[in-house]
């Protein structure tokens, strides 16, 4: 029996909830103690009194959500919040900037009324500054990326309420 086979055996004992297993093969003795699926209750009897019935096993705890389930829930909540909103996405890969330079005011802020053709941000790609313009009239509800954050093609930039 090699190390890989021993590890597989350990996994099977754990997966199936087996209390334990002992194997002896070619002079090698392996014993794996697993966890029993139910707690063991030891009863003591005294004289003529009947033993009390064992308490019911505790209810299993609900499984914790996985990272994928948490992400799916967050995405569903975000999508529900975006119903009725127009999403402006990045037409290119680059770095997102909210203003023309670090000393200037941001082009737009959450709550600002914007019009079609208005510059919303700059996306720097290969040392070229590309102005991203609004394609609708409305009010900025959300600005997704942070200033100076790398963004990808198709990534959400702004949510606009029409």
Protein Blocks (a to p, Z undefined) as FASTA:
>chain_A
ZZklmmmmmmmmmmnopabdcddeehiacddddddfbdcdddddehjbccdddddddddd
dddddfklmmmmmmmmmmmmmgoiacdddfbdcdddfbfbfkbccfbdehiacdehiafb
dcdeehiacddddfbdcddfbdfbdehiacdehiafbdcdZZ
